[in-house]
């Protein structure tokens, strides 16, 4: 099992450009999450999807959109990138085992110039 | 609202020193507690977790944590650290009535001097 995979690993965008970050999991998990990680701020939840067909905003959703394409895939879109979106983005998934542990992908390092 | 506090943002220790990283949470109900570790340039991985039973839980690489319900704490410990423990450590909490969304501490950067 690959676990949680993310593409791309690195990306540089100019202000105003758009892009989609891809995430897929092969653990048959219902829930998937997108976080951003900034120095000294821990992880902040952007959007999550509790099940296929549903998405909800997290703590910092502005400037982002998501799509839960199917049970395996959950994408994050930046429609018009801004320098404030320079960050490391992590996708995670969790199943329904008792502790709802989250499993993380390797991350995408995004720089917006 | 739930919150998680990690007391130290940076910790520097010498090899073989003992480690304790503090984590406190604010929530009165039943919680699940986690410590994740992020080694330089890598993604987050689970170090250990508590969801029921013995409040002293053991994780990978010799780490352990103790859940003290009365103190709302879940401190991470290791008796003798190694240079390879250099990493950032995150405490996180979830609960049933918040749909098991993880609430994260800000992280503690641990540097072990060889």
Interface residues (C-beta under 8 A of the other chain):
Chain A: X31 X40 X41 X42 X43 X44 X45 X48 X50 X58 X90 X94 X98 X99 X100 X101 X102 X103 X104 X105 X106 X107
Chain B: X9 X32 X34 X36 X42 X43 X44 X45 X46 X49 X51 X52 X90 X94 X99 X100 X101 X102 X104 X105 X106 X107
